[in-house]
Amino acid sequence: MECVVLYSLAEGIDRSRVFETYPRHQAYFEAFHADGGGLIALGPFQADDPAGASMGIFSSRAEAERFIGGDPFVVEGLTEPRILEWDAVRFD
């Protein structure tokens, strides 16, 4: 079953730290995907504060857990991830 990971900014974190860390996060998710990780899609919500929340879609809970286990945003305590199993209905 696919999983959605919701990231919210950890309490007390200065948003500038998210932007400073983003290049490491980007390198991590690009390598994770290139290595065959089950990352389907990810990105921030289109909101007034793009550093405040984002999500990723993964092929399984195991892949979602593996991803967040090494993501600089999580490892450095900037975001708090929440994993939700997603029973998606596909229309393609």
Buried (B, 14 or more C-beta within 10 A) or exposed (E): EBBBBBBEBBEEBEEEBBEEBBEBBEEBBEEBBEEEBBBBEBEBEEEEEBBBBBBBBBBEBEBBBBBBEEBBBBBBEBBBBEBEEEEEEEEE
